[in-house]
Amino acid sequence: MRVVLDTSVLLSAVISAGTSSRLVNAWHDKSVFDLLISGRLLQELRDVMLRENSSYQFLPAEADRYLTGLFS
């Protein structure tokens, strides 16, 4: 099965331990499905993670570490 997770789902997976986090963990740890993702979506996720004036703002190194960790 192939799945596309949008930016809000991927961001939710980082900031909370809810359903979004379980979805990303199912893909990453158990290969339950193939994740389809584009460079554009990854850039959007990074931009959102670095957005100022938000309750979930990340440092650039933290955002990069998360994005790299998705595929390691």
C-alpha positions in Angstrom: 0.0 0.0 0.0 1.3 3.5 -0.8 0.4 6.5 1.3 0.9 10.2 1.1 1.0 12.1 4.4 0.5 15.8 4.2 2.6 18.4 6.0 0.1 18.7 8.9 0.2 15.0 9.6 4.0 14.9 9.5 4.2 18.0 11.8 1.8 16.5 14.2 3.9 13.4 14.4 6.8 15.5 15.6 4.9 17.6 18.2 2.6 15.0 19.7 2.3 11.3 20.4 -1.1 10.9 18.8 -2.4 9.2 15.6 0.0 11.0 13.3 2.9 9.8 15.3 1.6 6.2 15.2 1.3 6.5 11.4 4.8 7.7 10.9 6.1 5.0 13.3 4.2 2.3 11.5 5.9 3.4 8.3 9.3 3.9 9.7 9.6 1.0 12.1 7.4 -1.7 10.5 7.2 -0.8 6.8 3.4 -1.3 7.0 3.1 0.9 3.9 5.2 2.8 1.4 5.4 6.5 2.1 5.2 8.7 -1.0 6.8 12.1 -0.4 8.2 14.8 -2.6 11.1 17.3 -2.1 8.5 20.1 -2.2 6.6 18.6 0.7 9.8 18.1 2.7 10.7 21.8 2.1 7.2 22.9 3.1 7.5 20.8 6.3 10.9 22.4 7.1 9.5 25.9 6.4 6.6 25.3 8.8 8.9 23.8 11.5 11.0 27.0 11.3 8.1 29.4 11.2 8.4 32.2 13.7 5.8 33.0 16.3 4.4 29.5 16.6 4.2 27.3 19.6 6.2 24.6 17.9 9.1 26.5 16.3 12.2 24.4 15.9 15.8 25.3 15.5 17.2 24.7 11.9 19.4 21.8 13.2 16.4 20.2 14.9 14.2 20.4 11.8 17.0 19.0 9.6 17.7 16.2 12.1 14.0 15.2 12.1 13.8 15.3 8.3 17.0 13.3 7.9 15.7 10.8 10.6 12.6 10.1 8.6 14.6 8.3 6.0 17.4 6.7 8.0 
